[in-house]
């Protein structure tokens, strides 16, 4: 009987971790730029893709590790297989967003550790956005230089119309891919921010419930019952924070703004090039 129970538990645990591996693909859109003339301009984007793939491989390991840790916590808390499976689901989800542990934190030490991991996740995500922003700006500057150079060469007759159009198409494709990567990163980080906030709120609600005193039984009434005034339900306290969490949160928001600004610059440059090429080619 114990063997069968253990087998079912292991099967369910693996089932909880497999979806995390299945959704661990790149958050970036597929590559669309055929590089012929300007490999130096595409290199920052290519390197960004390589770094993102390396991060994904690490995240998959974190998700599986989080599921195993969650199973252990759940099993120890309840002494039952069901508790282990609930812990596995919680731990797996936590691993996917940076190793945060969902569920009740029963001691101040666990609360502190949770906030510390939250701050670390915020910092990692801010760094990820900053890398994408930096790569986009380097590529944009390179493509901008090459576009003006190609336009001047075409005006001077140094390159043919066909070659100029081919060069322009590569520049345009590279910038469109850059914009798509920035947009995908922005969307992912918005989702992660919502996950963070929701997790913190759940954590605070669970803490408040765990610390709420048990109401004493009401005495038997000896007089006619009177209608008691309705009392408002106590509002859920705001999630707690620390100076480190606040600092990392500010960095996260600043990185979001920079990312959005870089995307706007790329899109404006694409539109500007289209107008210039239309005027140049007639």
Secondary structure, 3 states (H helix, E strand, C coil): CHHHHHHHHHHHHHHHHHHHHHCCCCCCCCCCCCCCCCHHHHHHHHHHHHHHHHHHHHHHHHHHHHHHHHHHHHHHHHCCHHHHHHHHHHHHHHHHCCCCCCCCCCCHHHHHHHHHHHHHHHHHHHHHHHHHHHHHHHHHHHHHHHHHHHHHHHHHCCCCHHHHHHHHHHHHHHHHHHHHHHHHHHHHHHHHHHHHHHHHHHHHHHHHHHHCCCCCCCCCCCCCCCCCCCCCCCCCCCCCCCHHHHHHHHHHHHHHHHHHHHHHHHHHHHHHHHHHHHHHHC
